[in-house]
Amino acid sequence: MEEVIEQVKEGEMPLETYRLIHNQAKLTQEEQAVLSSWAQSVLDSMKATYPIDSLIKKN
């Protein structure tokens, strides 16, 4: 979720590979805000539900 938020804020969404085929695809500022807000709410919910160490990928 953190990566989704970062990509949206940096204008990397939709992904470049998608935009190659769909060159008109671009998120509006409102869509960026909605997507970022959704991802943040999911992340907050996960942090509230699961212990923080359970959200860390172990190598």
Buried (B, 14 or more C-beta within 10 A) or exposed (E): BEEBBEBBEEEEBEEEEEBEEEEEEEBEEEEBEEBBEBBBEEBEEEEEEEEEEEEEEEE
